Amino acid sequence: MSASVVTPMTDADPLCRLTSAELFQGFSSGALSPVDVATAALDRAEAINATFNAFTRIDRDAALAAARASEQRWRAHAPLSSVDGVPTTIKDIVWVKDWPIRYGSLSTNDTPCMADSPAVARLRAAGTTILGLTTTPEFGWKALTDGPLSGITRNPWNPAVTPGGSSGGAAVAAAAGAGVFHLGTDGGGSIRIPAAFTGITGHKPTYGRVPAYPASGFGTVAHLGPMTRGVADTRAMLKVMSGNDDQDWLQGPADLQPLDDEARRFKGARIGFWATPPCGTVDPEIAATVQAIVQQLEALGAIVEPIDLPGTDVLETFNVLWYSGAAARLAPLLAEARHEVDPNLLDMAADGEKFGAVRYVQAMAARAEFGLAMDTLLARFDIVISPATSVPPFVVGHEVPPDSGLPRWIEWAGFSFPINLSQQPACVVPCGQTASGLPIGLQFVGARGADSAVLSYAAAFQEAFPAHFL
């Protein structure tokens, strides 16, 4: 970003602007202190929270204790990893030992978790400094971040508009400099949509690359992944969290392709350009911005071919699975607790209950056919690109853009939810701004297991167009 452009990072402490690689260099040499870095990140988290509502919990005492332990390890030249001491946040939907995880819902309680989820355990084992928990809509059910428990989370580019969701708090924290690593979840775009809306990088890994426990109530469309201000940090965080874990039975026993650092270039790259979502229409500013990026990639030597998404029933398939997941997620709630739940989530769950087992199994079969078609499509290309979203950020407090006539958030998330069905890796990076100064995102999609290639092309994009990044 140009220094003259006001961004969410404009007034951040210089210590909050550093990447994990820069922190490694500073911690290694002794020029930087993990305690000073954590203090700056905590101060930033508290400063932004009153306006943007990114955090449900900021634990200064625990974070500073972790930072002091990290500092001692660096001084002894015995860090736990290259990211030891890196400030990190966790979405309030993923278990953290000794903290109550509320899932954004008044229907939950404040009983502390007895253990970390596998992804959090890996981050902790690497020595990262966990600052707190970030906001989510209730049970992560929609691509916005607001709900009965934590209220409305706002976009740091303009507090009148949404940062998207459901990992909206993580996106705001990343964009504003309240931490370097941010753990989000993505069941239909919940990492990628807020990444696009806030001008950061968000990666939905291949399903199973990051172990998950407990299993999501929304089933195997849900992924855990990293959100950061740049691709190198995204890769570094993903490396820490990746791997097999016995608690995640759905993960399968096989190891995925390694996350190497092989550089990719656009010259000669075969790129599929997916410009039309399966539902909804694309905002003209977004379409024009992404089309201009395509032309710039062609100028760099890429071979770009327009493509259509295979299949015709992806919206119906996803709706059956997602609505059924909502019904399953709310099923354990006692009747007296249901009045505390977001009414729109209750409506979705009620619709999900009507589908029944036969319809659900049919949707799973349709999903398998779509996944096979996507695997076949990706075999033809090095990467597929698309807009990250069909719409720019819109006013807070609405599930769909006002006056759009759309029934649910899913209809404007047509560039994201299909990739949850196919379980392929997808990374969103910033690629421009609207006339009103709001971020626009570009999505890179790769073959299953090819997270490294996706991140390498995203890194090549950041190298070619650094002005788009915070």
Buried (B, 14 or more C-beta within 10 A) or exposed (E): BEEEEEBBBEEBBEBBBBBBBBBBEBBBEEEBBBBBBBBBBBBBBBBBBEEBBBBBBBBBEBBBBBBBBBBEBBEEEEBBBBBBBBBBBBBBBBBBBEBBBBBBBBBBEEEEBEEBBBBBBBBBEBBBBBBBBBBBBBBBBBBBBBBBBBEBBBBBBBBEBBBBBBBBBBBBBBBBBBBBBBBBBBBBBBBBBBBBBBBBBBBBBBBBBBBBBEBBBBBBBBBBBBBBBBBBBBBBBBBBBBBBBEBBEEBEEEEBBEBEEEEBBBEEBEBBBBBBBBBBBBBEBBBEBBEEBBEBBBEBEBBBEEBEBBBEBBBBBBBBBBBBBBBBBBEEBEEEBBEBBBEBBBEBBEBBBEBEEEEBEBBBEBBEEBBEBBBEBBEEBBBBBBBBBBBBBBEBEBBBBEEBEBEBBBBBBBBBBBBBBBBBBBBBBBBBBBEEEBBBBBBBBBBBBBBBBBBBBBBBBBEBBEEBBB
